[in-house]
Amino acid sequence: MLSPSLSFENTENAFAYKDDGALRRAHLLFQAMSHPLLVSWGTRLTSWAMKAGLPIGQLLRSTLFPQFVGGETLEATAPVAAMLGEHGVQVILDYGVEGGAGTEEAREQACAEFLRVVDYAATQPNIPFISIKVTGIARFTLLEKLDRSVEAHAGPLMKRYEQALESLTQEEQFEWQQVHERLGRICARAAEKGVGVLVDAEETWIQDPVDMLTLLMMDRYNKGRAVVFNTAQLYRHDRLAFVVDSLESAAQRGFLLGVKLVRGAYMEKERARALQRGYPSPIQQDKSTTDRDFNEAVQSCLSQLEHASVIIATHNEQSNLLAVEQLAAKGWSMDHPHVHFSQLYGMSDHITFNLAKAGCRVSKYLPFGPFDDVVPYLLRRAQENTSVAGQTGRELLLLQKEMARRRSAR
């Protein structure tokens, strides 16, 4: 039976943390993002202005930045995390570095920063997870070479991965060992401190080595509880099978599968590259197929919670409701330790805060970092809110509903 306290229409719960001024500012921002042409030109001009050194930063600092980012430093995220915690919402900290083309020194520095984030999260009562990208600690072109080699071999993924490693030069093998060691350091520290590590998904042409590295870390650290989580993008037509195979591997090898389920983040880039290079697109043919596979992945994980810890990271109301209904149907607590929900900070508050009110484990994905480094993230959020069908309209409708409710309550 569905939790009687759960309704995604309850705007009083959704926006209880915003005063009237913050509510109006959010409304104005989403109004601006409801115009695709404005967002398209605005993001292009912003990128150009930043490169040209023009003083556009203050505009972003007063609009997009406070809506979608926790702060420029770890310490600056503390008030946001505390505010969310007052409403039963936890935090996934994301240090938004994604190097891929820098130096080994830069990748070592990124690893050191990830370790610092783990240490900080361990001191906070409301931060159970951090998020990392392997492209922050590995050279992109090395990941590409490994992925091509994995694809060139036949057989089980682990066997193909081992064969792919043999295709590397001695220097590249040493470099890859350094990547393996960096991720191992992060996961070991996280296991020691009781913090979960969410490994973000990457583009399809570098994802295979990321998957293998993450599964190897799970095999080592996910004994008894989930420390390491992989990310499955269900807008890929092969990811439902990947989730099912991963569940089987976890059961056979005796570790707990950590998996974050998302719909996906690179659709336009993936389709364009496939068209340009003449290979079949890895992306589902339509949204309904993505929705079907996402919901099947949710159900597969919920049916095997003895072998899996799942983070349902979606802004889709139906998928969240499905998961809650499944928990209720099985007679499980809404705060089952192996089931977590998550949405991006600044979006879908009607889902996050109402899930928390119903007793679910739920978090906001909270990016932080130096202003110039997070500008690309801010521009992606603006574009995403414009391109995802109905997203901005839904945000606006709910904000307007809450503003009207507050006026009538006075």
Summary of the structure (lengths in Angstrom):
residues: 410
radius of gyration: 21.0
end to end distance: 35.7
largest distance: 71.9
contacts: 1331
relative contact order: 0.16
helix: 60%
strand: 11%
